């Protein structure tokens, strides 16, 4: 049997209906801050702890993240759709996504979103080209979890399917 790579449509049939958490990733390179909605993130190691976060090559945040030492990965709760739309439906090429958002500088100046109190900050260990995304392997250096929101339902990929991307994926 001859094997060939699957087409995008064929692969979509496999992943259709999968539902996984979405995140807002923020970056600061010493001069510019950026943030975007991310659907591709996963734990990559238990010991030592590692997180893999993938940023689209079309995304403004990738260009800032390529110059940053640290990234913050914020988990969205089910009620955080407006922030998902802000960071996923607009592009940092055209707007300051942080202009109307409560945030404060975290380690290395990376923006931490006050209304998304569950996050991890990670030092970038490696950047890996992964098709139309670049994977950033992170070693966690700081975390925060708001115990009051810990039991909240997580916002998922299916919950943001109405957000038109600021850039094509």
MARBA-3410 file (N, C-alpha, C, O; in Angstrom, 1 decimal):
169
0.8,-1.2,0.0,0.0,0.0,0.0,0.9,1.2,0.0,1.7,1.4,0.9 ~ 0.7,2.1,-1.0,1.5,3.3,-1.1,1.0,4.3,0.0,-0.2,4.5,0.2 ~ 1.9,5.0,0.6,1.5,6.0,1.7,1.8,7.3,1.1,2.8,7.6,0.5 ~ 0.9,8.3,1.4,1.1,9.7,1.0,0.6,10.5,2.1,-0.2,10.1,3.0 ~ 1.1,11.7,2.2,0.7,12.7,3.3,-0.8,13.0,3.1,-1.3,13.1,1.9
-1.5,13.1,4.2,-3.0,13.4,4.1,-3.1,14.9,3.6,-2.3,15.7,3.9 ~ -4.2,15.2,2.9,-4.5,16.5,2.6,-5.1,17.2,3.9,-5.4,16.5,4.8 ~ -5.2,18.5,3.8,-5.7,19.3,4.9,-7.2,18.8,5.2,-7.5,18.6,6.4 ~ -7.9,18.6,4.2,-9.3,18.2,4.3,-9.4,16.8,5.0,-10.3,16.6,5.8 ~ -8.5,15.9,4.6,-8.5,14.6,5.1,-8.1,14.6,6.6,-8.8,13.9,7.4
-7.1,15.4,7.0,-6.7,15.5,8.4,-7.8,16.2,9.2,-8.1,15.8,10.3 ~ -8.5,17.2,8.6,-9.6,17.9,9.3,-10.7,16.9,9.7,-11.3,17.1,10.8 ~ -10.9,15.9,8.9,-11.9,14.9,9.3,-11.6,14.2,10.6,-12.4,13.8,11.3 ~ -10.3,14.0,10.8,-9.8,13.4,12.0,-10.0,14.3,13.2,-10.4,13.9,14.3 ~ -9.5,15.6,13.1,-9.5,16.5,14.2,-10.9,17.2,14.5,-11.1,17.8,15.5
-11.8,17.1,13.5,-13.1,17.8,13.6,-13.8,17.3,14.9,-13.9,16.1,15.2 ~ -14.3,18.2,15.7,-15.0,17.9,16.9,-14.1,17.7,18.1,-14.6,17.7,19.2 ~ -12.8,17.7,17.9,-11.9,17.6,19.1,-12.1,19.0,19.8,-12.2,20.0,19.2 ~ -12.1,19.0,21.1,-12.2,20.2,21.9,-11.2,20.2,23.0,-11.1,19.3,23.8 ~ -10.4,21.3,23.0,-9.3,21.4,23.9,-9.2,22.9,24.3,-9.8,23.7,23.7
-8.5,23.1,25.4,-8.5,24.5,26.0,-7.8,25.5,25.0,-6.9,25.1,24.2 ~ -8.2,26.7,25.1,-7.5,27.8,24.4,-6.8,28.7,25.4,-7.2,28.8,26.6 ~ -5.8,29.4,25.0,-5.0,30.2,25.8,-4.7,31.6,25.2,-4.8,31.7,24.0 ~ -4.3,32.5,26.0,-3.8,33.8,25.5,-2.3,33.8,25.9,-2.0,33.6,27.0 ~ -1.5,33.9,24.9,0.0,34.0,25.1,0.4,35.4,24.9,0.0,36.1,23.9
1.2,35.9,25.9,1.7,37.3,25.8,3.2,37.2,25.8,3.9,36.3,26.3 ~ 3.8,38.3,25.2,5.3,38.3,25.0,5.7,39.8,25.1,4.9,40.7,24.9 ~ 7.0,40.0,25.6,7.6,41.3,25.6,9.0,41.1,25.3,9.7,40.3,25.9 ~ 9.5,41.9,24.3,10.9,41.7,23.8,11.8,42.8,24.3,12.9,42.9,23.8 ~ 11.4,43.6,25.3,12.2,44.7,25.8,11.7,46.0,25.2,12.1,47.1,25.7
11.0,46.0,24.1,10.5,47.2,23.4,9.1,47.1,23.1,8.4,48.1,23.1 ~ 8.6,46.0,22.7,7.2,45.8,22.2,6.5,44.6,22.9,7.2,43.6,23.2 ~ 5.2,44.8,23.3,4.5,43.7,23.8,3.5,43.3,22.8,3.0,44.0,21.9 ~ 3.1,42.0,22.9,2.1,41.4,22.0,1.4,40.3,22.7,1.9,39.8,23.7 ~ 0.3,39.9,22.1,-0.5,38.7,22.7,-1.4,38.2,21.6,-1.9,38.9,20.7
-1.7,36.9,21.7,-2.6,36.3,20.8,-3.3,35.1,21.4,-2.9,34.5,22.4 ~ -4.4,34.7,20.8,-5.2,33.5,21.2,-4.5,32.3,20.6,-4.1,32.3,19.4 ~ -4.3,31.3,21.4,-3.6,30.1,20.9,-4.4,28.8,21.2,-4.9,28.6,22.3 ~ -4.5,28.0,20.2,-5.2,26.7,20.3,-4.3,25.5,20.4,-4.7,24.4,20.8 ~ -3.0,25.7,20.1,-2.1,24.6,20.2,-1.1,24.8,21.3,-0.1,25.5,21.1
-1.3,24.2,22.4,-0.5,24.2,23.6,-0.6,22.9,24.4,-1.8,22.4,24.5 ~ 0.5,22.4,24.9,0.4,21.1,25.6,1.6,21.0,26.5,2.7,21.5,26.3 ~ 1.3,20.2,27.6,2.5,19.8,28.5,3.3,18.9,27.6,2.8,18.0,27.0 ~ 4.6,19.1,27.7,5.5,18.3,26.9,6.5,17.4,27.7,7.1,16.5,27.2 ~ 6.5,17.6,29.1,7.4,16.8,30.0,6.8,17.0,31.4,6.3,18.1,31.7
7.0,16.0,32.2,6.6,16.0,33.6,7.8,16.5,34.4,7.6,17.4,35.3 ~ 8.9,15.9,34.2,10.1,16.2,35.1,11.3,16.1,34.2,11.8,15.1,33.9 ~ 11.9,17.3,33.8,11.5,18.6,34.2,10.2,19.1,33.5,9.9,18.6,32.4 ~ 9.5,20.0,34.2,8.2,20.5,33.6,8.5,21.3,32.3,9.4,22.1,32.3 ~ 7.8,21.0,31.3,7.9,21.7,30.0,6.5,21.9,29.4,5.6,21.1,29.6
6.4,23.0,28.7,5.1,23.4,28.0,5.5,23.7,26.6,6.4,24.5,26.4 ~ 4.7,23.2,25.6,5.0,23.6,24.2,3.8,24.4,23.8,2.6,24.0,23.9 ~ 4.1,25.6,23.3,3.1,26.6,22.8,3.5,26.9,21.4,4.6,27.2,21.0 ~ 2.4,26.8,20.5,2.7,27.0,19.1,2.0,28.3,18.6,0.8,28.5,18.8 ~ 2.8,29.2,17.9,2.3,30.4,17.4,2.3,30.4,15.9,3.3,29.9,15.3
1.2,30.9,15.3,1.1,30.9,13.8,2.2,31.8,13.2,2.5,32.9,13.8 ~ 2.7,31.4,12.1,3.7,32.2,11.4,3.1,33.5,10.9,3.9,34.4,10.6 ~ 1.8,33.6,10.7,1.2,34.8,10.2,0.9,35.8,11.3,0.6,36.9,11.1 ~ 1.2,35.4,12.6,0.8,36.2,13.7,1.8,37.2,14.1,3.0,36.9,14.1 ~ 1.4,38.5,14.4,2.3,39.5,14.9,3.0,39.1,16.2,4.2,39.4,16.4
2.3,38.4,17.0,2.9,37.9,18.3,4.1,37.1,18.1,5.1,37.1,18.9 ~ 4.1,36.3,17.0,5.3,35.4,16.8,6.5,36.3,16.6,7.6,36.0,17.1 ~ 6.4,37.4,15.9,7.6,38.2,15.6,8.1,38.8,16.9,9.3,39.0,17.1 ~ 7.3,39.2,17.9,7.7,39.6,19.2,8.3,38.5,20.0,9.3,38.6,20.6 ~ 7.6,37.4,20.0,8.0,36.2,20.7,9.4,35.7,20.3,10.1,35.1,21.1
9.7,35.8,19.0,11.0,35.4,18.5,12.2,36.2,19.1,13.3,35.7,19.2 ~ 11.9,37.4,19.7,12.9,38.2,20.3,12.8,38.2,21.8,13.5,38.9,22.5 ~ 11.8,37.5,22.4,11.5,37.5,23.8,12.2,36.2,24.5,12.3,35.2,23.9 ~ 12.6,36.4,25.7,13.2,35.3,26.5,12.1,34.6,27.2,12.2,33.4,27.5 ~ 11.0,35.3,27.5,9.9,34.7,28.3,8.6,34.9,27.6,8.3,35.8,26.9
7.7,33.9,27.8,6.3,34.0,27.3,5.4,33.7,28.5,5.7,32.9,29.4 ~ 4.2,34.3,28.6,3.2,34.0,29.6,2.0,33.3,28.8,1.6,33.7,27.8 ~ 1.6,32.2,29.4,0.5,31.4,28.9,-0.7,31.5,29.8,-0.6,30.9,30.9 ~ -1.8,32.2,29.4,-2.9,32.4,30.3,-4.0,31.4,29.9,-4.4,31.3,28.7 ~ -4.6,30.7,30.9,-5.7,29.8,30.6,-7.0,30.7,30.7,-7.2,31.5,31.6
-7.9,30.5,29.7,-9.2,31.2,29.7,-10.3,30.4,30.3,-10.4,29.2,30.1 ~ -11.1,31.0,31.1,-12.3,30.4,31.7,-13.5,30.5,30.7,-13.4,31.3,29.7 ~ -14.5,29.8,30.9,-15.7,29.8,30.0,-16.3,31.2,29.8,-16.9,31.4,28.8 ~ -16.1,32.1,30.8,-16.7,33.4,30.7,-15.7,34.4,30.1,-16.0,35.6,30.0 ~ -14.6,34.0,29.6,-13.6,34.9,29.1,-13.6,35.1,27.6,-12.6,35.4,27.0
-14.8,34.8,27.0,-14.9,34.9,25.5,-14.5,36.3,25.0,-13.9,36.4,24.0 ~ -14.9,37.4,25.7,-14.5,38.7,25.2,-13.0,38.9,25.1,-12.5,39.5,24.1 ~ -12.2,38.4,26.0,-10.7,38.4,25.9,-10.2,37.5,24.8,-9.3,37.9,24.1 ~ -10.9,36.4,24.6,-10.5,35.5,23.5,-10.7,36.2,22.2,-9.9,36.2,21.3 ~ -11.8,36.9,22.1,-12.1,37.7,20.8,-11.2,38.8,20.6,-10.7,39.1,19.5
-10.8,39.5,21.7,-9.8,40.6,21.6,-8.5,40.1,21.1,-7.9,40.7,20.2 ~ -8.0,39.0,21.7,-6.6,38.6,21.4,-6.6,37.7,20.2,-5.6,37.4,19.6 ~ -7.8,37.1,19.8,-7.8,36.3,18.6,-8.4,36.9,17.4,-8.1,36.5,16.2 ~ -9.3,37.9,17.5,-10.0,38.5,16.4,-9.4,39.8,15.9,-9.9,40.4,14.9 ~ -8.3,40.3,16.5,-7.7,41.5,16.1,-6.2,41.2,15.9,-5.7,40.2,16.5
-5.5,42.0,15.2,-4.1,41.8,14.9,-3.3,42.9,15.5,-3.7,44.1,15.4 ~ -2.2,42.6,16.2,-1.3,43.6,16.8,-0.6,44.4,15.7,0.0,45.4,16.0 ~ -0.7,44.0,14.4,-0.2,44.9,13.3,-1.0,46.2,13.2,-0.6,47.1,12.7 ~ -2.3,46.1,13.7,-3.2,47.2,13.5,-3.7,47.9,14.8,-4.0,49.1,14.8 ~ -3.7,47.2,15.9,-4.3,47.7,17.2,-3.4,47.3,18.3,-2.6,46.3,18.3
-3.5,48.1,19.4,-2.8,47.7,20.7,-3.8,46.9,21.5,-4.8,47.5,22.0 ~ -3.7,45.6,21.5,-4.6,44.7,22.1,-4.7,45.0,23.6,-5.6,44.6,24.3 ~ -3.7,45.6,24.2,-3.6,45.9,25.6,-4.2,47.2,26.0,-4.4,47.5,27.2 ~ -4.6,48.0,25.1,-5.1,49.4,25.4,-6.3,49.4,26.3,-6.4,50.2,27.2 ~ -7.3,48.5,26.2,-8.5,48.5,27.0,-8.5,47.2,27.9,-9.6,46.8,28.3
-7.4,46.7,28.2,-7.3,45.4,29.0,-6.5,45.7,30.3,-5.4,46.4,30.2 ~ -6.9,45.2,31.4,-6.2,45.3,32.6,-5.0,44.3,32.6,-5.2,43.1,32.5 ~ -3.8,44.9,32.8,-2.6,44.0,32.8,-1.5,44.7,33.7,-1.6,45.9,34.0 ~ -0.6,43.9,34.0,0.6,44.4,34.7,1.8,43.6,34.2,1.7,42.5,33.8 ~ 3.0,44.3,34.3,4.2,43.6,33.9,4.6,42.5,34.9,4.6,42.7,36.1
5.0,41.3,34.3,5.4,40.2,35.1,6.9,40.0,35.0,7.6,41.0,34.7 ~ 7.4,38.8,35.3,8.9,38.6,35.1,9.4,39.0,33.7,8.8,38.7,32.7 ~ 10.5,39.8,33.7,11.0,40.2,32.5,10.2,41.2,31.7,10.4,41.5,30.5 ~ 9.1,41.7,32.3,8.2,42.7,31.7,7.1,42.0,30.9,6.3,42.7,30.3 ~ 7.0,40.7,30.9,6.0,40.0,30.1,4.6,40.4,30.6,4.4,40.4,31.8
3.7,40.8,29.7,2.4,41.2,30.2,1.6,40.1,30.8,1.4,39.0,30.3 ~ 1.0,40.3,32.0,0.2,39.4,32.7,-1.2,40.0,32.8,-1.4,41.1,33.3 ~ -2.2,39.3,32.3,-3.6,39.8,32.2,-4.3,39.6,33.5,-4.5,38.5,34.0 ~ -4.7,40.7,34.1,-5.3,40.7,35.4,-6.6,39.9,35.4,-7.0,39.3,36.5 ~ -7.4,39.9,34.3,-8.7,39.2,34.3,-8.5,37.7,33.9,-9.5,37.0,33.8
-7.3,37.3,33.7,-7.0,35.8,33.5,-6.0,35.4,34.5,-4.8,35.3,34.2 ~ -6.4,35.1,35.7,-5.5,34.9,36.8,-4.9,33.5,36.9,-4.2,33.2,37.9 ~ -5.1,32.7,35.9,-4.4,31.4,35.9,-3.4,31.4,34.7,-3.8,31.3,33.6 ~ -2.1,31.5,35.1,-1.1,31.6,34.0,0.2,30.9,34.5,0.4,30.6,35.7 ~ 1.0,30.6,33.5,2.4,30.2,33.8,3.3,31.1,32.9,3.0,31.4,31.7
4.4,31.5,33.4,5.4,32.2,32.6,6.6,31.2,32.4,7.0,30.5,33.3 ~ 7.0,31.1,31.2,8.1,30.2,30.8,9.2,30.8,30.1,9.0,31.7,29.2 ~ 10.4,30.4,30.4,11.6,30.8,29.6,11.7,29.9,28.4,11.5,28.7,28.4 ~ 11.9,30.6,27.2,12.0,29.9,25.9,13.3,29.1,25.9,14.4,29.7,25.9 ~ 13.2,27.8,25.8,14.3,26.9,25.6,14.7,26.7,24.2,15.8,26.6,23.8
13.6,26.5,23.4,13.8,26.2,21.9,12.6,26.7,21.1,11.5,26.8,21.6 ~ 12.9,27.0,19.9,11.9,27.4,18.9,12.0,26.4,17.8,13.1,26.1,17.2 ~ 10.9,25.7,17.5,10.9,24.6,16.5,9.9,24.9,15.4,8.7,25.2,15.7 ~ 10.3,24.9,14.1,9.4,25.1,13.0,8.5,23.9,12.9,8.9,22.7,12.9 ~ 7.2,24.1,12.9,6.2,23.0,12.9,5.1,23.3,11.9,4.0,23.6,12.2
5.5,23.2,10.6,4.5,23.6,9.6,4.2,25.0,9.6,5.1,25.8,9.4 ~ 3.0,25.4,9.7,2.6,26.9,9.6,2.6,27.5,11.0,2.2,28.7,11.2 ~ 3.2,26.8,12.0,3.3,27.4,13.4,4.8,27.2,13.8,5.5,26.3,13.3 ~ 5.2,27.9,14.8,6.5,27.8,15.4,6.2,27.4,16.9,5.6,28.1,17.6 ~ 6.8,26.2,17.2,6.6,25.8,18.6,7.7,26.4,19.5,8.8,26.6,19.1
7.2,26.8,20.7,8.1,27.4,21.7,8.1,26.5,22.9,7.1,26.4,23.6 ~ 9.2,25.8,23.2,9.3,25.0,24.3,9.7,25.8,25.5,10.7,26.5,25.5 ~ 8.9,25.8,26.5,9.0,26.6,27.7,9.4,25.8,28.9,8.9,24.8,29.2 ~ 10.3,26.4,29.7,10.6,25.9,31.1,9.9,26.9,32.0,10.3,28.0,32.1 ~ 8.9,26.4,32.7,8.1,27.3,33.6,9.0,27.9,34.7,9.8,27.2,35.3
8.9,29.3,34.9,9.7,30.0,35.9,8.8,30.7,36.9,9.2,31.1,38.0 ~ 7.5,30.8,36.6,6.5,31.4,37.5,5.1,31.0,37.2,4.8,30.7,36.0 ~ 4.2,30.9,38.2,2.8,30.5,37.9,1.9,31.2,38.9,2.4,31.6,40.0 ~ 0.7,31.3,38.5,-0.3,31.8,39.4,-1.7,31.1,39.1,-2.0,31.0,38.0 ~ -2.3,30.7,40.1,-3.7,30.1,40.0,-4.6,30.7,41.0,-4.3,30.6,42.2
-5.6,31.4,40.6,-6.6,32.0,41.5,-7.5,30.8,42.0,-8.3,30.3,41.2 ~ -7.5,30.5,43.2,-8.2,29.3,43.7,-9.7,29.6,43.6,-10.5,28.6,43.4 ~ -10.2,30.8,43.6,-11.6,31.1,43.4,-12.1,30.7,42.0,-13.2,30.4,41.8 ~ -11.2,30.8,41.1,-11.6,30.6,39.7,-11.1,29.2,39.2,-11.4,28.8,38.1 ~ -10.4,28.5,40.1,-9.8,27.2,39.7,-10.9,26.2,39.2,-10.6,25.4,38.3
-12.1,26.3,39.8,-13.1,25.3,39.4,-13.9,25.7,38.2,-14.8,25.0,37.7 ~ -13.6,26.9,37.7,-14.3,27.4,36.5,-14.1,26.4,35.3,-13.1,25.8,35.2 ~ -15.1,26.4,34.5,-15.0,25.6,33.3,-14.0,26.4,32.3,-14.0,27.6,32.4 ~ -13.3,25.6,31.6,-12.3,26.2,30.7,-12.9,26.5,29.3,-13.8,25.8,28.8 ~ -12.5,27.7,28.8,-12.9,28.0,27.4,-12.2,27.1,26.4,-11.0,26.9,26.6
-12.9,26.6,25.5,-12.3,25.6,24.6,-12.4,26.1,23.1,-13.0,27.1,22.8 ~ -11.7,25.4,22.3,-11.6,25.6,20.9,-13.0,25.8,20.3,-13.3,26.7,19.5 ~ -13.9,24.9,20.6,-15.3,25.0,20.1,-16.0,26.2,20.6,-16.9,26.7,19.9 ~ -15.6,26.7,21.7,-16.3,27.9,22.3,-15.8,29.2,21.7,-16.4,30.2,21.9 ~ -14.8,29.1,20.8,-14.3,30.3,20.2,-14.4,30.2,18.6,-13.8,31.0,17.9
-15.2,29.2,18.2,-15.3,29.0,16.7,-15.9,30.2,16.0,-15.9,30.2,14.8 ~ -16.6,31.1,16.8,-17.2,32.3,16.1,-16.2,33.4,16.0,-16.6,34.5,15.4 ~ -15.0,33.3,16.5,-14.0,34.4,16.5,-13.3,34.3,15.1,-12.6,33.4,14.8 ~ -13.5,35.4,14.3,-12.7,35.5,13.0,-11.3,35.9,13.3,-11.1,36.9,13.9 ~ -10.3,35.1,12.9,-8.9,35.4,13.2,-8.5,36.8,12.6,-8.9,37.1,11.5
-7.6,37.5,13.4,-7.1,38.7,12.9,-6.2,38.5,11.7,-6.0,39.4,10.9 ~ -5.6,37.3,11.6,-4.8,36.9,10.4,-5.3,35.5,10.0,-5.8,34.8,10.9 ~ -5.1,35.1,8.8,-5.4,33.8,8.4,-4.5,32.8,9.1,-3.3,33.2,9.4 ~ -4.9,31.6,9.5,-4.1,30.7,10.1,-3.2,30.1,9.1,-2.3,29.3,9.4
END
